[in-house]
Each structure stands twice: as C-alpha cells, then as structure tokens.
Amino acid sequence: MGNATSDGRQSFRVGVVSSVDPKRATVKVSFPDLDAVSNDLPVLQRRTLGNRDYSLPKREEQVLCAFLGSGIECGFVLGSIYSLVDVPPVEDAEKRHYVAEDGSWWEYDHITHKLTACINGEIDVRAAGSVTIAAEGDLHLQAGGDVIVNGTVIRLN
C-alpha cells in the first residue's frame, strides 16, 4: 500500500517490522510488495526531551512509514496499525487502554473517571516525598497475605 506524490514518488508505505534496535529506537521494515527492507528508521515517539516516552513496535508488527525522497532509504515509522488479524483490545473511544504480553492491563475511562489495573506480578511504588491515598468513598484493602506497616505485621484475619 502506498501513496504516490505528484511526481510519482512514494511518501507513505505500510510494511512489517523485520528487526528492532532498542538502543537506537529504530526498526527495519520489510515491504513484501517491493521485495525490499528499509534502512534503520527512527520510530516516532510522543516526547524525547525532558518528559520522555519510549515504545517500539515488535518484529512482525504492521507499521505505517513516511519517507523523504523517492525510495525507502530515508524516513521514519509513524506508528503501528491494527488490522483484521490484530484487532484493538477494546472498542471504546472514551478509554485509554494498555495490554501487556503477559496479560496485565490498565485502563482509564474518560466518562466514569475510573482507572483500573490488573497486573500479573508485583507493583512497586516509590516516592521521594509523601504518598497520600484519599477516597471520598470507601477505601478497600484486601491481601492474600499479611499487611506490613513499617516492619509491623498487621493480621487481617
């Protein structure tokens, strides 16, 4: 799939990630219709200075690329694309949803103003200052083991 410019050059192409360089935040993209693989392409990030974001597509992930010039040598990856095979994890425009490969997920619902998370592992929160948990409604704590506060075990049952 491509989008030709007025002089016939391809400016956008859909391809499949063939390799990932996590250190440089780049990927190489395969274009089966061209029987070609791109050079290392930077992956567009939300922020790269000060508050920084980092997320890379995986091998075999379908991506949209923008190219500068007439070939696939110089360009960048705009992002990943859902397809009929790789479908979105939710179908709700009012939710921000993230799913990890281990099945862990978090979701924020903009309508209900609710943040929900299900983590298949431990959660470690550290703060250089105070941590405050406040609820205008009930506050529920449930543990399968002990609750430990400053080294003192509090038995819940």
Short mmCIF file of the C-alpha atoms (twelve columns), coordinates in Angstrom:
data_MODEL
# 
_entry.id   MODEL 
# 
loop_
_atom_site.group_PDB 
_atom_site.id 
_atom_site.type_symbol 
_atom_site.label_atom_id 
_atom_site.label_alt_id 
_atom_site.label_comp_id 
_atom_site.label_asym_id 
_atom_site.label_seq_id 
_atom_site.Cartn_x 
_atom_site.Cartn_y 
_atom_site.Cartn_z 
_atom_site.pdbx_PDB_model_num 
ATOM 1   C CA . MET A 1   0.000   0.000   0.000  1 
ATOM 2   C CA . GLY A 2   1.497   3.329   -0.960 1 
ATOM 3   C CA . ASN A 3   0.526   6.914   -1.563 1 
ATOM 4   C CA . ALA A 4   2.207   8.484   -4.586 1 
ATOM 5   C CA . THR A 5   3.213   12.151  -4.653 1 
ATOM 6   C CA . SER A 6   2.519   14.340  -7.688 1 
ATOM 7   C CA . ASP A 7   5.839   13.325  -9.284 1 
ATOM 8   C CA . GLY A 8   5.272   9.595   -8.644 1 
ATOM 9   C CA . ARG A 9   7.422   9.216   -5.504 1 
ATOM 10  C CA . GLN A 10  6.089   7.101   -2.645 1 
ATOM 11  C CA . SER A 11  5.701   9.169   0.511  1 
ATOM 12  C CA . PHE A 12  3.851   6.686   2.783  1 
ATOM 13  C CA . ARG A 13  4.028   2.888   2.899  1 
ATOM 14  C CA . VAL A 14  2.650   0.108   5.094  1 
ATOM 15  C CA . GLY A 15  5.153   -2.612  5.953  1 
ATOM 16  C CA . VAL A 16  6.097   -5.177  8.576  1 
ATOM 17  C CA . VAL A 17  8.867   -4.722  11.155 1 
ATOM 18  C CA . SER A 18  11.723  -7.115  10.386 1 
ATOM 19  C CA . SER A 19  14.184  -6.083  13.127 1 
ATOM 20  C CA . VAL A 20  14.312  -3.786  16.154 1 
ATOM 21  C CA . ASP A 21  17.243  -1.802  17.589 1 
ATOM 22  C CA . PRO A 22  16.111  -0.882  21.144 1 
ATOM 23  C CA . LYS A 23  19.248  1.154   21.888 1 
ATOM 24  C CA . ARG A 24  18.715  3.500   18.920 1 
ATOM 25  C CA . ALA A 25  14.867  3.293   18.970 1 
ATOM 26  C CA . THR A 26  14.882  2.286   15.302 1 
ATOM 27  C CA . VAL A 27  13.442  -0.553  13.235 1 
ATOM 28  C CA . LYS A 28  13.939  -2.026  9.801  1 
ATOM 29  C CA . VAL A 29  10.733  -2.541  7.856  1 
ATOM 30  C CA . SER A 30  10.039  -5.159  5.205  1 
ATOM 31  C CA . PHE A 31  7.877   -4.311  2.197  1 
ATOM 32  C CA . PRO A 32  6.855   -7.641  0.634  1 
ATOM 33  C CA . ASP A 33  5.303   -5.943  -2.418 1 
ATOM 34  C CA . LEU A 34  8.723   -4.392  -3.195 1 
ATOM 35  C CA . ASP A 35  10.729  -7.436  -2.028 1 
ATOM 36  C CA . ALA A 36  12.797  -4.919  -0.050 1 
ATOM 37  C CA . VAL A 37  13.791  -3.971  3.503  1 
ATOM 38  C CA . SER A 38  14.324  -0.384  4.659  1 
ATOM 39  C CA . ASN A 39  17.367  1.041   6.357  1 
ATOM 40  C CA . ASP A 40  17.065  1.662   10.114 1 
ATOM 41  C CA . LEU A 41  14.104  4.006   10.552 1 
ATOM 42  C CA . PRO A 42  13.512  6.088   13.712 1 
ATOM 43  C CA . VAL A 43  10.205  5.332   15.432 1 
ATOM 44  C CA . LEU A 44  8.070   8.382   16.176 1 
ATOM 45  C CA . GLN A 45  7.778   8.938   19.953 1 
ATOM 46  C CA . ARG A 46  5.437   11.236  21.907 1 
ATOM 47  C CA . ARG A 47  8.275   13.054  23.720 1 
ATOM 48  C CA . THR A 48  12.081  12.758  23.597 1 
ATOM 49  C CA . LEU A 49  13.332  15.679  25.718 1 
ATOM 50  C CA . GLY A 50  12.604  16.304  29.403 1 
ATOM 51  C CA . ASN A 51  9.487   14.159  29.942 1 
ATOM 52  C CA . ARG A 52  10.315  11.267  27.634 1 
ATOM 53  C CA . ASP A 53  8.298   8.404   26.198 1 
ATOM 54  C CA . TYR A 54  9.641   5.127   24.795 1 
ATOM 55  C CA . SER A 55  7.744   2.429   22.936 1 
ATOM 56  C CA . LEU A 56  8.835   0.337   19.973 1 
ATOM 57  C CA . PRO A 57  6.874   -1.995  17.707 1 
ATOM 58  C CA . LYS A 58  7.759   -5.690  17.766 1 
ATOM 59  C CA . ARG A 59  9.013   -7.876  14.933 1 
ATOM 60  C CA . GLU A 60  6.155   -8.833  12.582 1 
ATOM 61  C CA . GLU A 61  4.096   -5.788  13.643 1 
ATOM 62  C CA . GLN A 62  2.426   -3.842  10.832 1 
ATOM 63  C CA . VAL A 63  3.521   -0.177  10.705 1 
ATOM 64  C CA . LEU A 64  2.929   2.975   8.669  1 
ATOM 65  C CA . CYS A 65  6.096   4.649   7.386  1 
ATOM 66  C CA . ALA A 66  6.701   8.098   5.911  1 
ATOM 67  C CA . PHE A 67  9.608   8.522   3.503  1 
ATOM 68  C CA . LEU A 68  11.572  11.590  2.484  1 
ATOM 69  C CA . GLY A 69  12.517  11.293  -1.175 1 
ATOM 70  C CA . SER A 70  11.908  8.701   -3.813 1 
ATOM 71  C CA . GLY A 71  12.891  5.486   -2.011 1 
ATOM 72  C CA . ILE A 72  12.705  3.661   1.300  1 
ATOM 73  C CA . GLU A 73  16.174  4.647   2.478  1 
ATOM 74  C CA . CYS A 74  15.301  7.799   4.452  1 
ATOM 75  C CA . GLY A 75  12.161  8.060   6.553  1 
ATOM 76  C CA . PHE A 76  10.561  7.176   9.870  1 
ATOM 77  C CA . VAL A 77  7.845   4.984   11.393 1 
ATOM 78  C CA . LEU A 78  4.683   6.889   12.265 1 
ATOM 79  C CA . GLY A 79  3.164   4.064   14.290 1 
ATOM 80  C CA . SER A 80  1.586   0.614   14.346 1 
ATOM 81  C CA . ILE A 81  -1.687  -0.253  12.659 1 
ATOM 82  C CA . TYR A 82  -4.497  -2.556  13.800 1 
ATOM 83  C CA . SER A 83  -5.815  -4.972  11.180 1 
ATOM 84  C CA . LEU A 84  -8.417  -7.699  10.751 1 
ATOM 85  C CA . VAL A 85  -5.906  -10.094 12.340 1 
ATOM 86  C CA . ASP A 86  -4.503  -7.778  15.042 1 
ATOM 87  C CA . VAL A 87  -7.619  -6.136  16.444 1 
ATOM 88  C CA . PRO A 88  -7.886  -3.396  19.111 1 
ATOM 89  C CA . PRO A 89  -8.151  -4.732  22.706 1 
ATOM 90  C CA . VAL A 90  -11.250 -2.573  23.371 1 
ATOM 91  C CA . GLU A 91  -13.830 -0.853  21.207 1 
ATOM 92  C CA . ASP A 92  -14.489 2.360   23.113 1 
ATOM 93  C CA . ALA A 93  -13.164 5.768   22.037 1 
ATOM 94  C CA . GLU A 94  -13.558 7.071   25.609 1 
ATOM 95  C CA . LYS A 95  -10.997 4.656   27.058 1 
ATOM 96  C CA . ARG A 96  -7.211  4.699   27.127 1 
ATOM 97  C CA . HIS A 97  -6.250  1.039   27.326 1 
ATOM 98  C CA . TYR A 98  -2.909  -0.784  27.538 1 
ATOM 99  C CA . VAL A 99  -2.378  -4.554  27.411 1 
ATOM 100 C CA . ALA A 100 0.985   -6.234  28.064 1 
ATOM 101 C CA . GLU A 101 2.027   -9.569  26.581 1 
ATOM 102 C CA . ASP A 102 1.718   -11.289 29.986 1 
ATOM 103 C CA . GLY A 103 -1.979  -10.340 30.132 1 
ATOM 104 C CA . SER A 104 -1.510  -7.422  32.537 1 
ATOM 105 C CA . TRP A 105 -3.545  -4.362  31.619 1 
ATOM 106 C CA . TRP A 106 -4.552  -0.904  32.729 1 
ATOM 107 C CA . GLU A 107 -7.380  1.301   31.545 1 
ATOM 108 C CA . TYR A 108 -8.629  4.820   32.135 1 
ATOM 109 C CA . ASP A 109 -12.267 5.559   31.318 1 
ATOM 110 C CA . HIS A 110 -12.745 9.254   30.490 1 
ATOM 111 C CA . ILE A 111 -16.517 9.043   31.087 1 
ATOM 112 C CA . THR A 112 -16.527 7.355   34.511 1 
ATOM 113 C CA . HIS A 113 -13.137 8.872   35.521 1 
ATOM 114 C CA . LYS A 114 -12.044 5.429   36.682 1 
ATOM 115 C CA . LEU A 115 -8.529  3.980   36.487 1 
ATOM 116 C CA . THR A 116 -8.444  0.183   36.617 1 
ATOM 117 C CA . ALA A 117 -5.381  -2.067  36.527 1 
ATOM 118 C CA . CYS A 118 -4.847  -5.820  36.611 1 
ATOM 119 C CA . ILE A 119 -1.153  -6.649  36.996 1 
ATOM 120 C CA . ASN A 120 0.143   -10.233 36.739 1 
ATOM 121 C CA . GLY A 121 3.078   -9.565  39.019 1 
ATOM 122 C CA . GLU A 122 4.146   -7.147  41.728 1 
ATOM 123 C CA . ILE A 123 3.549   -3.413  41.918 1 
ATOM 124 C CA . ASP A 124 6.348   -1.314  43.383 1 
ATOM 125 C CA . VAL A 125 5.594   2.362   44.090 1 
ATOM 126 C CA . ARG A 126 8.430   4.587   45.329 1 
ATOM 127 C CA . ALA A 127 8.263   8.274   46.129 1 
ATOM 128 C CA . ALA A 128 10.920  10.785  47.165 1 
ATOM 129 C CA . GLY A 129 8.191   12.507  49.195 1 
ATOM 130 C CA . SER A 130 4.915   11.524  50.829 1 
ATOM 131 C CA . VAL A 131 2.331   9.161   49.379 1 
ATOM 132 C CA . THR A 132 -1.297  10.004  50.012 1 
ATOM 133 C CA . ILE A 133 -4.252  7.742   49.363 1 
ATOM 134 C CA . ALA A 134 -7.565  9.510   49.835 1 
ATOM 135 C CA . ALA A 135 -11.055 8.348   48.944 1 
ATOM 136 C CA . GLU A 136 -14.269 10.329  49.165 1 
ATOM 137 C CA . GLY A 137 -15.999 6.935   49.319 1 
ATOM 138 C CA . ASP A 138 -14.942 3.676   50.950 1 
ATOM 139 C CA . LEU A 139 -11.306 2.543   50.941 1 
ATOM 140 C CA . HIS A 140 -10.966 -1.213  50.481 1 
ATOM 141 C CA . LEU A 141 -7.780  -3.138  51.273 1 
ATOM 142 C CA . GLN A 142 -7.560  -6.855  50.631 1 
ATOM 143 C CA . ALA A 143 -4.474  -9.038  50.919 1 
ATOM 144 C CA . GLY A 144 -3.894  -12.747 50.411 1 
ATOM 145 C CA . GLY A 145 -1.091  -12.462 52.983 1 
ATOM 146 C CA . ASP A 146 -0.069  -10.102 55.760 1 
ATOM 147 C CA . VAL A 147 -0.185  -6.312  55.705 1 
ATOM 148 C CA . ILE A 148 3.140   -4.916  56.909 1 
ATOM 149 C CA . VAL A 149 3.483   -1.299  58.045 1 
ATOM 150 C CA . ASN A 150 6.989   -0.092  58.991 1 
ATOM 151 C CA . GLY A 151 8.009   -3.682  59.712 1 
ATOM 152 C CA . THR A 152 4.973   -4.437  61.913 1 
ATOM 153 C CA . VAL A 153 2.721   -7.229  60.669 1 
ATOM 154 C CA . ILE A 154 -0.986  -6.437  60.850 1 
ATOM 155 C CA . ARG A 155 -3.109  -9.582  60.699 1 
ATOM 156 C CA . LEU A 156 -6.310  -9.038  58.753 1 
ATOM 157 C CA . ASN A 157 -7.950  -12.342 59.684 1 
# 
